[in-house]
Amino acid sequence: MIAATPQHRIEAVGLPAITPRIKALSKATATFNEDDVRDYITKNGFIGGPPDPGTTIEIKTIQFITASNASEQIGREDIGRNADDLVCFVEVKGSFTLARGHIVIPQKDALKRKGGFMIFDAYTGNLLLWGA
């Protein structure tokens, strides 16, 4: 058996997404703003899948709230952060077909959605969770 002491603690959680550009003195302050979120979605779209032909994905809301509040908005799902950590909750609307994940559903149009959400760590800019 090998006994080891971790030498490099990993603080980052989630997938790299929005590049922080605002200096924050603590994790209670966001390192990006609503314009950065809009720019990210304009360039990258909704992670769940592209908009259906002839349609667009629109941002319905952008909120900087605690992980606990974000969890409440999605049925108490675990966000993966401490309850008081600041996150950015983004709700999108539009017509799209889910293209991510390993889902097999035989019904026609079963993967069609009219809205979804993305939750970013407000300090690192990493994407923590998404759903539709």
Backbone hydrogen bonds, N-H to C=O, Kabsch-Sander energy under -0.5 kcal/mol:
donor,donor_aa,acceptor,acceptor_aa,energy
3,A,1,M,-0.5
4,A,2,I,-0.6
11,E,9,R,-0.7
15,L,127,L,-2.3
18,I,125,G,-2.3
21,R,31,T,-3.0
22,I,31,T,-2.5
29,T,26,S,-1.4
31,T,122,A,-2.6
37,V,33,N,-1.6
38,R,34,E,-2.6
39,D,35,D,-2.6
40,Y,36,D,-2.4
41,I,37,V,-2.5
42,T,38,R,-2.6
43,K,39,D,-2.3
44,N,40,Y,-2.8
45,G,41,I,-2.5
49,G,46,F,-1.5
52,D,95,S,-3.3
55,T,52,D,-2.1
58,E,56,T,-0.5
58,E,93,K,-3.3
60,K,58,E,-0.6
60,K,91,E,-3.0
61,T,91,E,-1.5
63,Q,89,F,-2.6
65,I,63,Q,-0.8
65,I,87,V,-1.9
67,A,85,D,-2.1
68,S,83,A,-2.3
70,A,66,T,-2.4
71,S,67,A,-2.5
72,E,68,S,-1.8
73,Q,69,N,-1.5
74,I,70,A,-0.9
74,I,71,S,-0.8
75,G,72,E,-1.2
76,R,71,S,-2.8
77,E,71,S,-0.8
85,D,82,N,-1.7
86,L,27,K,-0.7
87,V,65,I,-3.4
88,C,120,F,-3.0
89,F,63,Q,-3.1
89,F,87,V,-0.6
90,V,88,C,-0.6
90,V,118,M,-3.0
91,E,61,T,-2.2
92,V,116,G,-2.8
93,K,58,E,-2.7
94,G,114,K,-2.1
96,F,94,G,-0.6
96,F,113,R,-2.3
97,T,50,P,-1.0
98,L,111,L,-2.8
99,A,48,G,-3.6
100,R,48,G,-1.0
103,I,101,G,-0.7
105,I,103,I,-0.5
110,A,107,Q,-1.7
112,K,109,D,-1.5
113,R,96,F,-3.0
116,G,92,V,-2.1
117,F,131,G,-2.7
118,M,90,V,-2.3
119,I,129,L,-2.9
120,F,88,C,-2.6
121,D,126,N,-2.9
122,A,86,L,-1.6
122,A,120,F,-0.5
125,G,121,D,-2.5
127,L,15,L,-3.1
128,L,119,I,-3.4
128,L,126,N,-0.6
129,L,119,I,-1.4
131,G,117,F,-2.0
